[in-house]
Each structure stands twice: as C-alpha cells, then as structure tokens.
Amino acid sequence: MPPRLFEDIVIPTGILTAEEVSQVYQFHKQGSVTTVDTKFSCALRGPRLQSRSTGVQLCRCYRYRENQTFPSSESFSTVSEGLKFSTNKEIYFAGIRLYAHKEEGRQFSAQLKMSRCHGLKEVVSAANGTFTVKGEPPDGGNRLGFDVLVPKPFLVSREAQFIIKITITGNDETRVSPNIGIPMKFVKCEGVEFKFEGQSRQVLELLFYTMD
C-alpha cells in the first residue's frame, strides 16, 4: 500500500496501534523493518513482482525524442553521472537502461546507486555487474545499451525525489562512448509523468512497474 493511502485511509480508522503504525512508517522509509516481532507481511502485494513469470509488464520510460542514441567521437575509460527524478504517481522502480557504445557485443562494468533526496541522502538500493551491449528485445528498436536491474523493485511515492548515480567502466579495447543527445526533462509514459533533473545522458530509460 502506498504511504499516501496508508496515511489518508488507514490511520484515521484507529485500527492500528501506535507501535504498528510506527512499524509501517519504518518499512516505508527503509524498505524493511528491524523489529523481530513484526505484525505484518513485508512481501510486495501490489504488482506481483517476486516472479519473472507472472506476466507483469516492465515499463520503459525513454528520455529522448527519437528512438536513437547520439554517440560521441570521444571515448573514456570511465563515465560517472547523476540523475534526479520524481513522478506524479506511485511506481515500483526496477532499474535503468544505459548507453555505453554504438556496437553490439561490447562489454562494460556498471554500478548503480539509488538514493532518496529528502533529509540525509540514504542509499535505498544498488546494483553492479558486467553487461553486454545489445539492442532492445521488446520492440526491436535500435536503442543499443544494457539493462541494470535492482535486486528488488521498490516503491517510489508520488512527488518523492530520488537520485540515480551510475558509473560505467570500459577497458583499453572497449572504452565508453558518451551519448551526446539532449534528453527531455518531462516525459509521460504509461500514464505516469516523470520529471528529470541533471546532466546524465547515458541513462536512456528508467524501468518501472505501474501500480495498476
């Protein structure tokens, strides 16, 4: 249940004790609870995300006007960027698609860190690994890149701000080619309005699940 509905509908009923309300708030803030005798299940029960075979559609918010990338003639061993975003509806964040090179089959190491912006910037999820550049299978388009998925999709509340920090590392034979295209600041995708802030151009898509 999204935090907004919990606050507007559940709390006023008085059905939960102060301790139970505190546990739910803690779960919404941290994505987990530390108390041993938690009175509720922590398993996601909105979209059924635990299994890849459930048929839940992974949505892709593309940040550019055209279905293409704009590779630079330059190349670097490492590229690091940050991107801030917020949405007008609750979603489950699943990961990102990164651009690194104009040729398929190239391999890169990538790191992803997700942090909330309010108060102390706490890391809420992270992922890293070695990835291979390829075309996007769902639509056969030419969005060359690779998906970096977080271990467990997590709730992004309406209007909450998050920071995506990424690092892509190549080697002497396969260096990172910057994307010099100009991304959009506002994108509407699957009925959700995204607002982006920052200079990141390697993040092609934000991957998410809707609450429907």
N, C-alpha and C positions, 0 to 999 in steps of 0.2 A: 504494500500500500504506500503510495507517495506521501511524503511528510505533510503536504498541504491538506490532503484529505484526512489524515490522522488528526491534525490539529483542529480542523473545522468540523469534523463529524464525530470522531470517536471520543476525544477528551471531554467535550461538553456533556456527554451522556453520564459521566461518572462511573462507568462500568469497570474502569481500571483503577488499581490502587496507585498511590504516588510512586511506589517502587517500580511497578510495572511500566508506568509512563516514562520514568527515568531510563529504564532498560531499552525501551523502544527509541527514545531520543538518542541514546548512546549508539544503538545499532544504525540509525540513520546517519549519524555523524561519522562513525568509524567503519561501517560496513561489517561490523562484528561486535560481539559482546564479550566482556571479560569475566562476568559473574558465572559461577558454575551452575547455579540452580535457575537458569533462565526459564521463564514460564511459557515461552512461545517458540515456534519453529523459526529458524533463521534461513530456511530454504526459500529460494525465489519462487513465488507463486503467481506472478503476473504472466508475462510470456514465458513459456516453458523452455528455459534456456539451458537446462542441465544437459540435455542430449542434442547432438547434432542431427538426429534422425526424426525430430519432432515435426519438421516441416515449417518451423517458424522462419519467416523471411528476413535475411540480413539486408538492411537498407544501406545505401551508399550515397552520401551527400558529396557530390563533386563540386569543387571550389572554383572551377574555371568555366568560362562561357562556351568554349569549344571542347570537343572530345579529343583533345590532343595535348601534348606537352611541348615545351619550347626549350630544347637542350642548348646549353651554352657551349661555346668552343673551348672554354676553360675546363680544367679538372683539378680536383683536390683530393688529398688522401682522406680528409675528414671534413664533414659538414655538420654543424650543430645549429639548431633553430628552436624557436619557441613560438607557440600559437595559443592565444586565448580565445575561448568561445563560450557562448551561452545559448540557450534555446527558450522558446516561448511555451514549450510543453515538456512534460516529463518524458525522458527516454532512458533506455539502457545503453550505455557506451560499451562498444565491443572492440574497438581498435581503430587503426588508420591504414591507409594505403600510401606508400611512399614512392617517390620517383628517385632514381639513382643513376640511370644510364639509358641511352637510346637503343641499346641492343639487348635482345633476349639472351638468357643463359648466363649473364654476368652474376657473380655472387658478391654479396656485401654483408658486413656485420651491422646490426642496427640495435639501438637501445631506445626504449620509450618509457617516459615517466609522466604520470598524470597527477596533478596537484590541484587542490581547491584553492581559490583565491582569497576567501574571507578569513580574517584573523591570521593566525600563523599558517604559512603555506605548508600543509601536510601532504605527503605523497599518499595517494589512495590506491594506486595500482602501478605496476611496472611490468615490462616485458623486454626480452632481448634474445638474440639468436643470430644465425646466419641464414640469409634469404637469397633466393634466385629471382632475377628479373624475368617477368613473363607478362603476356597480355592478360587482360581481364576476361576470365572464362564466361561470366554470366551473359554478357551481351556481345562478345566477340569484338569489342572495340579495340582501339589502339592506345589504351591507357597503360602503357608499359610501366610496370612497377611491381611491388610486392606488398602483401598484407601483413601487418603486425598486429596480432590479436592479444588482448589482455587475458590472463588466466581465467577470470570470471567476470562477465559483464556486470556493471554496477549502475545504480540509479543516479541519473543526473536530474536534479529538481529544476522546475521551471525558474528561469532567470538566474539560476546559480552560475557562477563563473568558474571555469576550470582552465588550467594551463597545461598544454601539451608540450613536452620538451623531448626533442629527438636528436640522436646522433647517428650518422651514417658513416661507416669507415670502409674504405677500399684498400687496395694494395698497389704496388708498383705497376702491375699489369692491368688491374681493374680499378681505376680511380673514379671518384664520384663526379658526375657531370651535373652542375647546378641547373635547375629549371628556371628560366628567365621570364616565364609567362607572368602575367599580372592576375592574381586571383580576385574573386569578388569578396566583398565584406559582408554582404547579406545574401543568403541562399535559402530558398524554400524547397524542401524535399519531403515527400510522403506526408504532407500536411503539417510539417514542423518547420518553423522559421529559425534559422541559425544566424548568429551574429559572430563574425570573426574579427579579431584584432591581433596585429603583429605582422612581421615581415616574412613569415615562413612561406616558402614556395615549393618545398619538397613534399609537403603534405598534400596529396592530390584529393583524397577522400577521407571523410570521417564515417566510420562504420558503426551502425547502431541498430537497435530494435525499438519499435514503437510500443506504446502501452496498450494499443488496441488488440 
